Amino acid sequence: MHATIADFVADIAQNAIEAGASAVFVDLAEQDGAMDVSIADNGPGMDAETLRRSADPFAGDGAKHPHRRVGLGLPGLRQSVSQAGGTVDVRSEPGRGTSVWFRFDLRHPDAPPLGDLPGVFVGLMSFDGDYELRVTRSRGDRSYALARGDLRQALGGLSDAGALHLARRYAAALEEDLTKGA
């Protein structure tokens, strides 16, 4: 089971990237003690049967990991959200992509902590491949946005330690500014 909301974001967005999405949009909106998270992609999507099986942790098809037949991402998310009195909605259509939306009441004793959002954002942006990842993070009436293409252009890429360090510091400063006075 994932320990933080950032872990769920990392798992779902990484799956989108690995499935071949060329665009992944992550939105985290914190308002009135709740965290709404939306992750949408333009990847290959899933048909109704595959989407139904995605709720079963023991129904992995082995395509992504040939020696593993379990998939704990969405089932773990559903369990964690359910334990904390939240909501999950997963929609997918072949050829049109997948969207995952979930809400945690952050005041619930079983709600996971946020975790290292800046680290997850930069980590996701550093994967190889030709994709755009756009993150929007808001808290009340304040927000920030990060785009993989913008960071790569500003830093000359995201493949070396120096660029990753700068990207991480920048993302952490944005998050710190957003949460000041919390």
Buried (B, 14 or more C-beta within 10 A) or exposed (E): EBEBBBBBBBBBBBBBBEBEBBBBBBBBBBEEEBBBBBBBBBBBBBEEEEBEBBBEBEBBEEEEEEEEEEBBBBBBBBBBBEBBBBEBEBBBBEEEBBBBBBBBBBEBEEBBEBBBBBBBBBBBBBBEEEBBBBBBBBBEEEBBEBBBEEBBEEBEEBEEEEBBEBBBEBBBEBBEEBBEEE
